[in-house]
Amino acid sequence: MAAVRQPLLSFARPEDDTVELVMRKLPASDLVSIPDIASAMSIANSVVREWIDDGRLPTLPCGAGNERAHHKVSRITFRRLLRMKQQGLL
């Protein structure tokens, strides 16, 4: 059965590559924060934290301590998650 492309953003047109729309909203750095991701997708930080907590979005510890607030996500990993969501695999 073929995967159905799911819109990632409510305002995106069907012909848009919503993954790239989201990626363009992120800072240019290789690592992005939880608030950066939430803002780019117009969702709550808690939704991004759920993806992290359930293992769908791996993070890298950055800064002092091991608190989630000090974790960042690689752009490559986040793009992969978006593609999987777009294809209906998550």
PDB file with SEQRES, HELIX, SHEET and CRYST1 records, atoms N, CA, C and O in Angstrom:
SEQRES   1 A   90  MET ALA ALA VAL ARG GLN PRO LEU LEU SER PHE ALA ARG          
SEQRES   2 A   90  PRO GLU ASP ASP THR VAL GLU LEU VAL MET ARG LYS LEU          
SEQRES   3 A   90  PRO ALA SER ASP LEU VAL SER ILE PRO ASP ILE ALA SER          
SEQRES   4 A   90  ALA MET SER ILE ALA ASN SER VAL VAL ARG GLU TRP ILE          
SEQRES   5 A   90  ASP ASP GLY ARG LEU PRO THR LEU PRO CYS GLY ALA GLY          
SEQRES   6 A   90  ASN GLU ARG ALA HIS HIS LYS VAL SER ARG ILE THR PHE          
SEQRES   7 A   90  ARG ARG LEU LEU ARG MET LYS GLN GLN GLY LEU LEU              
HELIX    1 AA1 THR A   18  LYS A   25  1                                   8    
HELIX    2 AA2 ILE A   34  MET A   41  1                                   8    
HELIX    3 AA3 ASN A   45  ASP A   53  1                                   9    
HELIX    4 AA4 ARG A   68  HIS A   70  5                                   3    
HELIX    5 AA5 ARG A   75  GLN A   86  1                                  12    
SHEET    1 AA1 3 LEU A  31  SER A  33  0                                        
SHEET    2 AA1 3 HIS A  71  SER A  74 -1                                        
SHEET    3 AA1 3 LEU A  60  PRO A  61 -1                                        
CRYST1    1.000    1.000    1.000  90.00  90.00  90.00 P 1           1          
ATOM      1  N   MET A   1       0.843  -1.163   0.000  1.00  0.00           N  
ATOM      2  CA  MET A   1       0.000   0.000   0.000  1.00  0.00           C  
ATOM      3  C   MET A   1       0.892   1.230   0.000  1.00  0.00           C  
ATOM      4  O   MET A   1       1.847   1.293   0.774  1.00  0.00           O  
ATOM      5  N   ALA A   2       0.606   2.201  -0.841  1.00  0.00           N  
ATOM      6  CA  ALA A   2       1.401   3.419  -0.952  1.00  0.00           C  
ATOM      7  C   ALA A   2       1.112   4.337   0.224  1.00  0.00           C  
ATOM      8  O   ALA A   2      -0.028   4.456   0.673  1.00  0.00           O  
ATOM      9  N   ALA A   3       2.164   4.984   0.716  1.00  0.00           N  
ATOM     10  CA  ALA A   3       2.008   5.938   1.812  1.00  0.00           C  
ATOM     11  C   ALA A   3       1.338   7.204   1.293  1.00  0.00           C  
ATOM     12  O   ALA A   3       1.616   7.660   0.183  1.00  0.00           O  
ATOM     13  N   VAL A   4       0.464   7.757   2.099  1.00  0.00           N  
ATOM     14  CA  VAL A   4      -0.239   8.984   1.740  1.00  0.00           C  
ATOM     15  C   VAL A   4       0.502  10.151   2.368  1.00  0.00           C  
ATOM     16  O   VAL A   4       0.806  10.130   3.560  1.00  0.00           O  
ATOM     17  N   ARG A   5       0.795  11.177   1.564  1.00  0.00           N  
ATOM     18  CA  ARG A   5       1.476  12.362   2.080  1.00  0.00           C  
ATOM     19  C   ARG A   5       0.535  13.125   2.996  1.00  0.00           C  
ATOM     20  O   ARG A   5      -0.568  13.500   2.598  1.00  0.00           O  
ATOM     21  N   GLN A   6       0.973  13.347   4.207  1.00  0.00           N  
ATOM     22  CA  GLN A   6       0.182  14.065   5.185  1.00  0.00           C  
ATOM     23  C   GLN A   6       0.691  15.496   5.307  1.00  0.00           C  
ATOM     24  O   GLN A   6       1.903  15.708   5.363  1.00  0.00           O  
ATOM     25  N   PRO A   7      -0.207  16.489   5.350  1.00  0.00           N  
ATOM     26  CA  PRO A   7       0.261  17.866   5.545  1.00  0.00           C  
ATOM     27  C   PRO A   7       0.831  18.026   6.948  1.00  0.00           C  
ATOM     28  O   PRO A   7       0.234  17.568   7.922  1.00  0.00           O  
ATOM     29  N   LEU A   8       1.989  18.677   7.050  1.00  0.00           N  
ATOM     30  CA  LEU A   8       2.599  18.927   8.345  1.00  0.00           C  
ATOM     31  C   LEU A   8       2.141  20.253   8.932  1.00  0.00           C  
ATOM     32  O   LEU A   8       2.142  20.430  10.150  1.00  0.00           O  
ATOM     33  N   LEU A   9       1.760  21.160   8.091  1.00  0.00           N  
ATOM     34  CA  LEU A   9       1.357  22.488   8.526  1.00  0.00           C  
ATOM     35  C   LEU A   9      -0.042  22.781   8.009  1.00  0.00           C  
ATOM     36  O   LEU A   9      -0.356  22.491   6.854  1.00  0.00           O  
ATOM     37  N   SER A  10      -0.879  23.355   8.858  1.00  0.00           N  
ATOM     38  CA  SER A  10      -2.258  23.604   8.465  1.00  0.00           C  
ATOM     39  C   SER A  10      -2.371  24.628   7.338  1.00  0.00           C  
ATOM     40  O   SER A  10      -3.336  24.595   6.574  1.00  0.00           O  
ATOM     41  N   PHE A  11      -1.397  25.541   7.222  1.00  0.00           N  
ATOM     42  CA  PHE A  11      -1.482  26.589   6.209  1.00  0.00           C  
ATOM     43  C   PHE A  11      -0.803  26.222   4.890  1.00  0.00           C  
ATOM     44  O   PHE A  11      -0.845  27.007   3.942  1.00  0.00           O  
ATOM     45  N   ALA A  12      -0.188  25.065   4.813  1.00  0.00           N  
ATOM     46  CA  ALA A  12       0.548  24.670   3.604  1.00  0.00           C  
ATOM     47  C   ALA A  12      -0.408  24.214   2.511  1.00  0.00           C  
ATOM     48  O   ALA A  12      -1.430  23.583   2.780  1.00  0.00           O  
ATOM     49  N   ARG A  13      -0.058  24.544   1.282  1.00  0.00           N  
ATOM     50  CA  ARG A  13      -0.823  24.079   0.130  1.00  0.00           C  
ATOM     51  C   ARG A  13      -0.361  22.667  -0.214  1.00  0.00           C  
ATOM     52  O   ARG A  13       0.775  22.310   0.098  1.00  0.00           O  
ATOM     53  N   PRO A  14      -1.198  21.859  -0.843  1.00  0.00           N  
ATOM     54  CA  PRO A  14      -0.812  20.482  -1.181  1.00  0.00           C  
ATOM     55  C   PRO A  14       0.458  20.403  -2.023  1.00  0.00           C  
ATOM     56  O   PRO A  14       1.221  19.446  -1.893  1.00  0.00           O  
ATOM     57  N   GLU A  15       0.698  21.390  -2.884  1.00  0.00           N  
ATOM     58  CA  GLU A  15       1.886  21.324  -3.740  1.00  0.00           C  
ATOM     59  C   GLU A  15       3.162  21.781  -3.034  1.00  0.00           C  
ATOM     60  O   GLU A  15       4.255  21.613  -3.574  1.00  0.00           O  
ATOM     61  N   ASP A  16       3.042  22.353  -1.843  1.00  0.00           N  
ATOM     62  CA  ASP A  16       4.219  22.795  -1.090  1.00  0.00           C  
ATOM     63  C   ASP A  16       4.961  21.606  -0.513  1.00  0.00           C  
ATOM     64  O   ASP A  16       4.355  20.601  -0.143  1.00  0.00           O  
ATOM     65  N   ASP A  17       6.264  21.727  -0.440  1.00  0.00           N  
ATOM     66  CA  ASP A  17       7.059  20.748   0.300  1.00  0.00           C  
ATOM     67  C   ASP A  17       7.098  21.253   1.736  1.00  0.00           C  
ATOM     68  O   ASP A  17       7.959  22.056   2.096  1.00  0.00           O  
ATOM     69  N   THR A  18       6.168  20.781   2.548  1.00  0.00           N  
ATOM     70  CA  THR A  18       6.029  21.311   3.900  1.00  0.00           C  
ATOM     71  C   THR A  18       7.263  21.069   4.754  1.00  0.00           C  
ATOM     72  O   THR A  18       7.549  21.851   5.660  1.00  0.00           O  
ATOM     73  N   VAL A  19       7.991  20.004   4.482  1.00  0.00           N  
ATOM     74  CA  VAL A  19       9.221  19.757   5.232  1.00  0.00           C  
ATOM     75  C   VAL A  19      10.191  20.916   5.020  1.00  0.00           C  
ATOM     76  O   VAL A  19      10.766  21.434   5.977  1.00  0.00           O  
ATOM     77  N   GLU A  20      10.368  21.314   3.784  1.00  0.00           N  
ATOM     78  CA  GLU A  20      11.299  22.413   3.510  1.00  0.00           C  
ATOM     79  C   GLU A  20      10.763  23.747   4.023  1.00  0.00           C  
ATOM     80  O   GLU A  20      11.546  24.611   4.417  1.00  0.00           O  
ATOM     81  N   LEU A  21       9.438  23.929   4.025  1.00  0.00           N  
ATOM     82  CA  LEU A  21       8.862  25.141   4.619  1.00  0.00           C  
ATOM     83  C   LEU A  21       9.238  25.235   6.097  1.00  0.00           C  
ATOM     84  O   LEU A  21       9.629  26.300   6.576  1.00  0.00           O  
ATOM     85  N   VAL A  22       9.119  24.131   6.811  1.00  0.00           N  
ATOM     86  CA  VAL A  22       9.473  24.110   8.229  1.00  0.00           C  
ATOM     87  C   VAL A  22      10.970  24.331   8.398  1.00  0.00           C  
ATOM     88  O   VAL A  22      11.386  25.122   9.245  1.00  0.00           O  
ATOM     89  N   MET A  23      11.776  23.648   7.611  1.00  0.00           N  
ATOM     90  CA  MET A  23      13.233  23.752   7.754  1.00  0.00           C  
ATOM     91  C   MET A  23      13.714  25.187   7.520  1.00  0.00           C  
ATOM     92  O   MET A  23      14.661  25.634   8.168  1.00  0.00           O  
ATOM     93  N   ARG A  24      13.079  25.900   6.613  1.00  0.00           N  
ATOM     94  CA  ARG A  24      13.473  27.294   6.345  1.00  0.00           C  
ATOM     95  C   ARG A  24      13.147  28.222   7.508  1.00  0.00           C  
ATOM     96  O   ARG A  24      13.741  29.293   7.629  1.00  0.00           O  
ATOM     97  N   LYS A  25      12.215  27.827   8.360  1.00  0.00           N  
ATOM     98  CA  LYS A  25      11.852  28.644   9.510  1.00  0.00           C  
ATOM     99  C   LYS A  25      12.821  28.480  10.680  1.00  0.00           C  
ATOM    100  O   LYS A  25      12.794  29.264  11.628  1.00  0.00           O  
ATOM    101  N   LEU A  26      13.671  27.464  10.610  1.00  0.00           N  
ATOM    102  CA  LEU A  26      14.614  27.202  11.690  1.00  0.00           C  
ATOM    103  C   LEU A  26      15.859  28.066  11.562  1.00  0.00           C  
ATOM    104  O   LEU A  26      16.186  28.524  10.467  1.00  0.00           O  
ATOM    105  N   PRO A  27      16.561  28.295  12.677  1.00  0.00           N  
ATOM    106  CA  PRO A  27      17.853  28.981  12.594  1.00  0.00           C  
ATOM    107  C   PRO A  27      18.813  28.181  11.719  1.00  0.00           C  
ATOM    108  O   PRO A  27      18.643  26.973  11.554  1.00  0.00           O  
ATOM    109  N   ALA A  28      19.803  28.836  11.167  1.00  0.00           N  
ATOM    110  CA  ALA A  28      20.719  28.201  10.223  1.00  0.00           C  
ATOM    111  C   ALA A  28      21.719  27.245  10.873  1.00  0.00           C  
ATOM    112  O   ALA A  28      22.449  26.559  10.157  1.00  0.00           O  
ATOM    113  N   SER A  29      21.775  27.179  12.168  1.00  0.00           N  
ATOM    114  CA  SER A  29      22.758  26.332  12.846  1.00  0.00           C  
ATOM    115  C   SER A  29      22.474  24.848  12.640  1.00  0.00           C  
ATOM    116  O   SER A  29      21.360  24.462  12.286  1.00  0.00           O  
ATOM    117  N   ASP A  30      23.490  24.023  12.867  1.00  0.00           N  
ATOM    118  CA  ASP A  30      23.343  22.569  12.718  1.00  0.00           C  
ATOM    119  C   ASP A  30      22.478  21.956  13.812  1.00  0.00           C  
ATOM    120  O   ASP A  30      21.849  20.918  13.606  1.00  0.00           O  
ATOM    121  N   LEU A  31      22.448  22.599  14.972  1.00  0.00           N  
ATOM    122  CA  LEU A  31      21.647  22.129  16.096  1.00  0.00           C  
ATOM    123  C   LEU A  31      20.555  23.146  16.392  1.00  0.00           C  
ATOM    124  O   LEU A  31      20.809  24.351  16.414  1.00  0.00           O  
ATOM    125  N   VAL A  32      19.345  22.660  16.618  1.00  0.00           N  
ATOM    126  CA  VAL A  32      18.220  23.551  16.910  1.00  0.00           C  
ATOM    127  C   VAL A  32      17.600  23.180  18.251  1.00  0.00           C  
ATOM    128  O   VAL A  32      17.670  22.032  18.692  1.00  0.00           O  
ATOM    129  N   SER A  33      16.996  24.168  18.883  1.00  0.00           N  
ATOM    130  CA  SER A  33      16.414  23.952  20.208  1.00  0.00           C  
ATOM    131  C   SER A  33      14.957  23.495  20.103  1.00  0.00           C  
ATOM    132  O   SER A  33      14.335  23.559  19.042  1.00  0.00           O  
ATOM    133  N   ILE A  34      14.451  23.042  21.218  1.00  0.00           N  
ATOM    134  CA  ILE A  34      13.052  22.638  21.297  1.00  0.00           C  
ATOM    135  C   ILE A  34      12.135  23.822  20.969  1.00  0.00           C  
ATOM    136  O   ILE A  34      11.201  23.654  20.185  1.00  0.00           O  
ATOM    137  N   PRO A  35      12.367  25.011  21.539  1.00  0.00           N  
ATOM    138  CA  PRO A  35      11.519  26.155  21.172  1.00  0.00           C  
ATOM    139  C   PRO A  35      11.631  26.537  19.691  1.00  0.00           C  
ATOM    140  O   PRO A  35      10.648  26.979  19.096  1.00  0.00           O  
ATOM    141  N   ASP A  36      12.816  26.373  19.090  1.00  0.00           N  
ATOM    142  CA  ASP A  36      12.965  26.654  17.657  1.00  0.00           C  
ATOM    143  C   ASP A  36      12.053  25.754  16.831  1.00  0.00           C  
ATOM    144  O   ASP A  36      11.372  26.217  15.916  1.00  0.00           O  
ATOM    145  N   ILE A  37      12.046  24.466  17.161  1.00  0.00           N  
ATOM    146  CA  ILE A  37      11.231  23.493  16.438  1.00  0.00           C  
ATOM    147  C   ILE A  37       9.746  23.804  16.628  1.00  0.00           C  
ATOM    148  O   ILE A  37       8.977  23.822  15.667  1.00  0.00           O  
ATOM    149  N   ALA A  38       9.358  24.046  17.876  1.00  0.00           N  
ATOM    150  CA  ALA A  38       7.956  24.340  18.168  1.00  0.00           C  
ATOM    151  C   ALA A  38       7.492  25.586  17.424  1.00  0.00           C  
ATOM    152  O   ALA A  38       6.391  25.612  16.873  1.00  0.00           O  
ATOM    153  N   SER A  39       8.318  26.602  17.408  1.00  0.00           N  
ATOM    154  CA  SER A  39       7.963  27.842  16.725  1.00  0.00           C  
ATOM    155  C   SER A  39       7.842  27.625  15.213  1.00  0.00           C  
ATOM    156  O   SER A  39       6.910  28.131  14.588  1.00  0.00           O  
ATOM    157  N   ALA A  40       8.771  26.884  14.630  1.00  0.00           N  
ATOM    158  CA  ALA A  40       8.748  26.644  13.183  1.00  0.00           C  
ATOM    159  C   ALA A  40       7.501  25.878  12.757  1.00  0.00           C  
ATOM    160  O   ALA A  40       7.023  26.045  11.635  1.00  0.00           O  
ATOM    161  N   MET A  41       6.973  25.039  13.647  1.00  0.00           N  
ATOM    162  CA  MET A  41       5.805  24.230  13.313  1.00  0.00           C  
ATOM    163  C   MET A  41       4.504  24.796  13.884  1.00  0.00           C  
ATOM    164  O   MET A  41       3.426  24.247  13.656  1.00  0.00           O  
ATOM    165  N   SER A  42       4.614  25.892  14.625  1.00  0.00           N  
ATOM    166  CA  SER A  42       3.450  26.503  15.273  1.00  0.00           C  
ATOM    167  C   SER A  42       2.741  25.512  16.196  1.00  0.00           C  
ATOM    168  O   SER A  42       1.519  25.362  16.166  1.00  0.00           O  
ATOM    169  N   ILE A  43       3.544  24.849  17.007  1.00  0.00           N  
ATOM    170  CA  ILE A  43       3.017  23.902  17.994  1.00  0.00           C  
ATOM    171  C   ILE A  43       3.626  24.249  19.357  1.00  0.00           C  
ATOM    172  O   ILE A  43       4.539  25.070  19.445  1.00  0.00           O  
ATOM    173  N   ALA A  44       3.121  23.627  20.399  1.00  0.00           N  
ATOM    174  CA  ALA A  44       3.624  23.862  21.749  1.00  0.00           C  
ATOM    175  C   ALA A  44       4.937  23.109  21.976  1.00  0.00           C  
ATOM    176  O   ALA A  44       5.169  22.051  21.391  1.00  0.00           O  
ATOM    177  N   ASN A  45       5.788  23.675  22.836  1.00  0.00           N  
ATOM    178  CA  ASN A  45       7.024  22.987  23.218  1.00  0.00           C  
ATOM    179  C   ASN A  45       6.735  21.590  23.756  1.00  0.00           C  
ATOM    180  O   ASN A  45       7.518  20.663  23.550  1.00  0.00           O  
ATOM    181  N   SER A  46       5.600  21.447  24.449  1.00  0.00           N  
ATOM    182  CA  SER A  46       5.266  20.153  25.052  1.00  0.00           C  
ATOM    183  C   SER A  46       5.091  19.060  23.999  1.00  0.00           C  
ATOM    184  O   SER A  46       5.375  17.894  24.275  1.00  0.00           O  
ATOM    185  N   VAL A  47       4.631  19.412  22.803  1.00  0.00           N  
ATOM    186  CA  VAL A  47       4.480  18.421  21.725  1.00  0.00           C  
ATOM    187  C   VAL A  47       5.853  17.920  21.292  1.00  0.00           C  
ATOM    188  O   VAL A  47       6.045  16.721  21.089  1.00  0.00           O  
ATOM    189  N   VAL A  48       6.807  18.838  21.150  1.00  0.00           N  
ATOM    190  CA  VAL A  48       8.170  18.449  20.770  1.00  0.00           C  
ATOM    191  C   VAL A  48       8.781  17.588  21.872  1.00  0.00           C  
ATOM    192  O   VAL A  48       9.455  16.597  21.590  1.00  0.00           O  
ATOM    193  N   ARG A  49       8.543  17.969  23.131  1.00  0.00           N  
ATOM    194  CA  ARG A  49       9.065  17.168  24.255  1.00  0.00           C  
ATOM    195  C   ARG A  49       8.458  15.760  24.262  1.00  0.00           C  
ATOM    196  O   ARG A  49       9.139  14.799  24.619  1.00  0.00           O  
ATOM    197  N   GLU A  50       7.189  15.629  23.873  1.00  0.00           N  
ATOM    198  CA  GLU A  50       6.579  14.293  23.781  1.00  0.00           C  
ATOM    199  C   GLU A  50       7.306  13.444  22.743  1.00  0.00           C  
ATOM    200  O   GLU A  50       7.554  12.261  22.973  1.00  0.00           O  
ATOM    201  N   TRP A  51       7.652  14.046  21.593  1.00  0.00           N  
ATOM    202  CA  TRP A  51       8.398  13.310  20.569  1.00  0.00           C  
ATOM    203  C   TRP A  51       9.734  12.845  21.118  1.00  0.00           C  
ATOM    204  O   TRP A  51      10.191  11.745  20.808  1.00  0.00           O  
ATOM    205  N   ILE A  52      10.365  13.689  21.939  1.00  0.00           N  
ATOM    206  CA  ILE A  52      11.656  13.343  22.544  1.00  0.00           C  
ATOM    207  C   ILE A  52      11.465  12.245  23.575  1.00  0.00           C  
ATOM    208  O   ILE A  52      12.194  11.253  23.579  1.00  0.00           O  
ATOM    209  N   ASP A  53      10.480  12.423  24.453  1.00  0.00           N  
ATOM    210  CA  ASP A  53      10.247  11.464  25.539  1.00  0.00           C  
ATOM    211  C   ASP A  53       9.882  10.084  25.028  1.00  0.00           C  
ATOM    212  O   ASP A  53      10.260   9.082  25.635  1.00  0.00           O  
ATOM    213  N   ASP A  54       9.144  10.012  23.909  1.00  0.00           N  
ATOM    214  CA  ASP A  54       8.763   8.687  23.415  1.00  0.00           C  
ATOM    215  C   ASP A  54       9.766   8.120  22.402  1.00  0.00           C  
ATOM    216  O   ASP A  54       9.530   7.065  21.813  1.00  0.00           O  
ATOM    217  N   GLY A  55      10.881   8.822  22.205  1.00  0.00           N  
ATOM    218  CA  GLY A  55      11.966   8.278  21.392  1.00  0.00           C  
ATOM    219  C   GLY A  55      11.893   8.576  19.904  1.00  0.00           C  
ATOM    220  O   GLY A  55      12.756   8.128  19.148  1.00  0.00           O  
ATOM    221  N   ARG A  56      10.891   9.317  19.465  1.00  0.00           N  
ATOM    222  CA  ARG A  56      10.790   9.622  18.033  1.00  0.00           C  
ATOM    223  C   ARG A  56      11.796  10.670  17.587  1.00  0.00           C  
ATOM    224  O   ARG A  56      12.164  10.713  16.414  1.00  0.00           O  
ATOM    225  N   LEU A  57      12.247  11.520  18.513  1.00  0.00           N  
ATOM    226  CA  LEU A  57      13.163  12.605  18.168  1.00  0.00           C  
ATOM    227  C   LEU A  57      14.368  12.576  19.104  1.00  0.00           C  
ATOM    228  O   LEU A  57      14.301  13.108  20.212  1.00  0.00           O  
ATOM    229  N   PRO A  58      15.471  11.960  18.672  1.00  0.00           N  
ATOM    230  CA  PRO A  58      16.680  11.924  19.506  1.00  0.00           C  
ATOM    231  C   PRO A  58      17.289  13.321  19.668  1.00  0.00           C  
ATOM    232  O   PRO A  58      17.222  14.148  18.760  1.00  0.00           O  
ATOM    233  N   THR A  59      17.882  13.567  20.833  1.00  0.00           N  
ATOM    234  CA  THR A  59      18.502  14.855  21.105  1.00  0.00           C  
ATOM    235  C   THR A  59      19.966  14.679  21.490  1.00  0.00           C  
ATOM    236  O   THR A  59      20.437  13.572  21.749  1.00  0.00           O  
ATOM    237  N   LEU A  60      20.663  15.802  21.519  1.00  0.00           N  
ATOM    238  CA  LEU A  60      22.051  15.846  21.967  1.00  0.00           C  
ATOM    239  C   LEU A  60      22.120  16.757  23.180  1.00  0.00           C  
ATOM    240  O   LEU A  60      21.572  17.859  23.153  1.00  0.00           O  
ATOM    241  N   PRO A  61      22.796  16.309  24.265  1.00  0.00           N  
ATOM    242  CA  PRO A  61      22.913  17.189  25.429  1.00  0.00           C  
ATOM    243  C   PRO A  61      23.841  18.358  25.099  1.00  0.00           C  
ATOM    244  O   PRO A  61      24.922  18.164  24.543  1.00  0.00           O  
ATOM    245  N   CYS A  62      23.416  19.550  25.440  1.00  0.00           N  
ATOM    246  CA  CYS A  62      24.205  20.764  25.214  1.00  0.00           C  
ATOM    247  C   CYS A  62      24.164  21.610  26.469  1.00  0.00           C  
ATOM    248  O   CYS A  62      23.112  21.739  27.096  1.00  0.00           O  
ATOM    249  N   GLY A  63      25.266  22.174  26.835  1.00  0.00           N  
ATOM    250  CA  GLY A  63      25.299  23.048  27.997  1.00  0.00           C  
ATOM    251  C   GLY A  63      25.391  22.278  29.289  1.00  0.00           C  
ATOM    252  O   GLY A  63      25.689  21.083  29.296  1.00  0.00           O  
ATOM    253  N   ALA A  64      25.135  22.963  30.375  1.00  0.00           N  
ATOM    254  CA  ALA A  64      25.275  22.380  31.708  1.00  0.00           C  
ATOM    255  C   ALA A  64      24.082  21.500  32.051  1.00  0.00           C  
ATOM    256  O   ALA A  64      22.952  21.784  31.654  1.00  0.00           O  
ATOM    257  N   GLY A  65      24.342  20.453  32.776  1.00  0.00           N  
ATOM    258  CA  GLY A  65      23.270  19.596  33.270  1.00  0.00           C  
ATOM    259  C   GLY A  65      22.700  18.673  32.216  1.00  0.00           C  
ATOM    260  O   GLY A  65      23.086  18.720  31.047  1.00  0.00           O  
ATOM    261  N   ASN A  66      21.779  17.837  32.645  1.00  0.00           N  
ATOM    262  CA  ASN A  66      21.139  16.892  31.743  1.00  0.00           C  
ATOM    263  C   ASN A  66      19.654  17.171  31.607  1.00  0.00           C  
ATOM    264  O   ASN A  66      18.892  16.285  31.220  1.00  0.00           O  
ATOM    265  N   GLU A  67      19.231  18.381  31.917  1.00  0.00           N  
ATOM    266  CA  GLU A  67      17.822  18.723  31.793  1.00  0.00           C  
ATOM    267  C   GLU A  67      17.449  18.809  30.320  1.00  0.00           C  
ATOM    268  O   GLU A  67      18.284  19.123  29.472  1.00  0.00           O  
ATOM    269  N   ARG A  68      16.186  18.526  30.028  1.00  0.00           N  
ATOM    270  CA  ARG A  68      15.732  18.570  28.631  1.00  0.00           C  
ATOM    271  C   ARG A  68      15.919  19.946  28.012  1.00  0.00           C  
ATOM    272  O   ARG A  68      16.148  20.063  26.808  1.00  0.00           O  
ATOM    273  N   ALA A  69      15.821  20.990  28.834  1.00  0.00           N  
ATOM    274  CA  ALA A  69      15.949  22.344  28.305  1.00  0.00           C  
ATOM    275  C   ALA A  69      17.330  22.580  27.698  1.00  0.00           C  
ATOM    276  O   ALA A  69      17.512  23.503  26.904  1.00  0.00           O  
ATOM    277  N   HIS A  70      18.292  21.758  28.066  1.00  0.00           N  
ATOM    278  CA  HIS A  70      19.655  21.903  27.578  1.00  0.00           C  
ATOM    279  C   HIS A  70      19.974  20.927  26.451  1.00  0.00           C  
ATOM    280  O   HIS A  70      21.140  20.691  26.136  1.00  0.00           O  
ATOM    281  N   HIS A  71      18.948  20.373  25.856  1.00  0.00           N  
ATOM    282  CA  HIS A  71      19.145  19.444  24.752  1.00  0.00           C  
ATOM    283  C   HIS A  71      18.807  20.131  23.436  1.00  0.00           C  
ATOM    284  O   HIS A  71      17.930  20.993  23.374  1.00  0.00           O  
ATOM    285  N   LYS A  72      19.515  19.735  22.393  1.00  0.00           N  
ATOM    286  CA  LYS A  72      19.239  20.264  21.061  1.00  0.00           C  
ATOM    287  C   LYS A  72      19.083  19.093  20.099  1.00  0.00           C  
ATOM    288  O   LYS A  72      19.438  17.956  20.413  1.00  0.00           O  
ATOM    289  N   VAL A  73      18.547  19.394  18.932  1.00  0.00           N  
ATOM    290  CA  VAL A  73      18.270  18.380  17.919  1.00  0.00           C  
ATOM    291  C   VAL A  73      19.050  18.747  16.657  1.00  0.00           C  
ATOM    292  O   VAL A  73      19.100  19.913  16.266  1.00  0.00           O  
ATOM    293  N   SER A  74      19.651  17.750  16.030  1.00  0.00           N  
ATOM    294  CA  SER A  74      20.345  18.043  14.775  1.00  0.00           C  
ATOM    295  C   SER A  74      19.310  18.287  13.679  1.00  0.00           C  
ATOM    296  O   SER A  74      18.242  17.675  13.667  1.00  0.00           O  
ATOM    297  N   ARG A  75      19.645  19.189  12.762  1.00  0.00           N  
ATOM    298  CA  ARG A  75      18.742  19.500  11.647  1.00  0.00           C  
ATOM    299  C   ARG A  75      18.441  18.241  10.831  1.00  0.00           C  
ATOM    300  O   ARG A  75      17.310  18.038  10.390  1.00  0.00           O  
ATOM    301  N   ILE A  76      19.453  17.400  10.633  1.00  0.00           N  
ATOM    302  CA  ILE A  76      19.283  16.173   9.841  1.00  0.00           C  
ATOM    303  C   ILE A  76      18.271  15.243  10.502  1.00  0.00           C  
ATOM    304  O   ILE A  76      17.401  14.685   9.833  1.00  0.00           O  
ATOM    305  N   THR A  77      18.390  15.082  11.819  1.00  0.00           N  
ATOM    306  CA  THR A  77      17.469  14.216  12.560  1.00  0.00           C  
ATOM    307  C   THR A  77      16.047  14.766  12.499  1.00  0.00           C  
ATOM    308  O   THR A  77      15.090  14.012  12.320  1.00  0.00           O  
ATOM    309  N   PHE A  78      15.916  16.072  12.648  1.00  0.00           N  
ATOM    310  CA  PHE A  78      14.581  16.678  12.611  1.00  0.00           C  
ATOM    311  C   PHE A  78      13.973  16.555  11.221  1.00  0.00           C  
ATOM    312  O   PHE A  78      12.786  16.252  11.098  1.00  0.00           O  
ATOM    313  N   ARG A  79      14.757  16.782  10.175  1.00  0.00           N  
ATOM    314  CA  ARG A  79      14.253  16.630   8.803  1.00  0.00           C  
ATOM    315  C   ARG A  79      13.774  15.196   8.577  1.00  0.00           C  
ATOM    316  O   ARG A  79      12.734  14.985   7.954  1.00  0.00           O  
ATOM    317  N   ARG A  80      14.516  14.220   9.073  1.00  0.00           N  
ATOM    318  CA  ARG A  80      14.136  12.807   8.926  1.00  0.00           C  
ATOM    319  C   ARG A  80      12.789  12.541   9.606  1.00  0.00           C  
ATOM    320  O   ARG A  80      11.942  11.839   9.054  1.00  0.00           O  
ATOM    321  N   LEU A  81      12.592  13.104  10.810  1.00  0.00           N  
ATOM    322  CA  LEU A  81      11.323  12.941  11.513  1.00  0.00           C  
ATOM    323  C   LEU A  81      10.182  13.558  10.699  1.00  0.00           C  
ATOM    324  O   LEU A  81       9.118  12.954  10.565  1.00  0.00           O  
ATOM    325  N   LEU A  82      10.401  14.746  10.160  1.00  0.00           N  
ATOM    326  CA  LEU A  82       9.365  15.397   9.357  1.00  0.00           C  
ATOM    327  C   LEU A  82       8.999  14.572   8.126  1.00  0.00           C  
ATOM    328  O   LEU A  82       7.820  14.429   7.804  1.00  0.00           O  
ATOM    329  N   ARG A  83      10.000  14.031   7.441  1.00  0.00           N  
ATOM    330  CA  ARG A  83       9.733  13.204   6.249  1.00  0.00           C  
ATOM    331  C   ARG A  83       8.914  11.965   6.623  1.00  0.00           C  
ATOM    332  O   ARG A  83       7.985  11.587   5.910  1.00  0.00           O  
ATOM    333  N   MET A  84       9.270  11.339   7.749  1.00  0.00           N  
ATOM    334  CA  MET A  84       8.526  10.149   8.181  1.00  0.00           C  
ATOM    335  C   MET A  84       7.076  10.508   8.526  1.00  0.00           C  
ATOM    336  O   MET A  84       6.154   9.764   8.191  1.00  0.00           O  
ATOM    337  N   LYS A  85       6.878  11.654   9.199  1.00  0.00           N  
ATOM    338  CA  LYS A  85       5.523  12.100   9.512  1.00  0.00           C  
ATOM    339  C   LYS A  85       4.767  12.414   8.230  1.00  0.00           C  
ATOM    340  O   LYS A  85       3.588  12.080   8.110  1.00  0.00           O  
ATOM    341  N   GLN A  86       5.425  13.047   7.277  1.00  0.00           N  
ATOM    342  CA  GLN A  86       4.795  13.406   6.005  1.00  0.00           C  
ATOM    343  C   GLN A  86       4.336  12.151   5.245  1.00  0.00           C  
ATOM    344  O   GLN A  86       3.299  12.168   4.582  1.00  0.00           O  
ATOM    345  N   GLN A  87       5.098  11.092   5.346  1.00  0.00           N  
ATOM    346  CA  GLN A  87       4.764   9.847   4.639  1.00  0.00           C  
ATOM    347  C   GLN A  87       3.804   8.976   5.436  1.00  0.00           C  
ATOM    348  O   GLN A  87       3.435   7.890   4.989  1.00  0.00           O  
ATOM    349  N   GLY A  88       3.399   9.443   6.610  1.00  0.00           N  
ATOM    350  CA  GLY A  88       2.456   8.692   7.422  1.00  0.00           C  
ATOM    351  C   GLY A  88       3.080   7.534   8.165  1.00  0.00           C  
ATOM    352  O   GLY A  88       2.374   6.617   8.584  1.00  0.00           O  
ATOM    353  N   LEU A  89       4.401   7.559   8.338  1.00  0.00           N  
ATOM    354  CA  LEU A  89       5.089   6.464   9.011  1.00  0.00           C  
ATOM    355  C   LEU A  89       5.144   6.657  10.511  1.00  0.00           C  
ATOM    356  O   LEU A  89       5.529   5.738  11.234  1.00  0.00           O  
ATOM    357  N   LEU A  90       4.768   7.832  10.999  1.00  0.00           N  
ATOM    358  CA  LEU A  90       4.735   8.105  12.443  1.00  0.00           C  
ATOM    359  C   LEU A  90       3.385   8.627  12.836  1.00  0.00           C  
ATOM    360  O   LEU A  90       3.153   8.918  14.009  1.00  0.00           O  
TER     361      LEU A  90                                                      
END                                                                             
